[in-house]
């Protein structure tokens, strides 16, 4: 498989598949495809696998794309402004927020991962349910806003505003901590809790999330009066 990511803040990834290759994507993520590309919708992993995907915020069904009679292409994009991160998996696992998955090669497995600690699930912004990506191949994650990639040394910690963690390697410890003292919590404007990630391992962060984007747009939405007009 070959791929190309185009665009700036509304990125799209185009996969070029040879005969016999296939790609899987979240339902509705496809933008365009060549005329010889065949689509089939199925519950990858069976009914149980489909139900687990629904728990992580994905759809029950996955769409599989396979070219017929030669090489073909298919393009995918996210549903909010942002960038696409390329994740190459050879060994180990990667834990991602529940709506980050966009598409992947056929060799990538998508499963459920749970926040290890109660307060991480309640206050972490990503919730109790996360996604676990494993297998061998390339997957593509859609991030809101811009992307920052970090590799943490053993014991090295980074503190992140809740909801801005795209994902991290399974070797990274994920937890939640208070943002600071009383004045910081109530007047700092940064929220009550911060996500803490402790190495070793790779961490992917984003500069925006859907909740922050919705909050920024809210003042510009028309207000409906009590008469319904």
Secondary structure by P-SEA (a helix, b strand, c coil): cbbbbbcccbbbbbbbbcccccccccccccccccccbbbbbcccccaaaaaaaaaaccccbbbbbbbccccbbbbbbcccbbbbbbbbbccbbbbbcccccccccccbbbbbbcccccccccccccccbbbbbbcbbbbbbbbccbbbbbbbcccbbbbbccccccccccccccccccccccccccccccccbbbbbbccbbbbbbcccaaaaaaaacccccccccccc
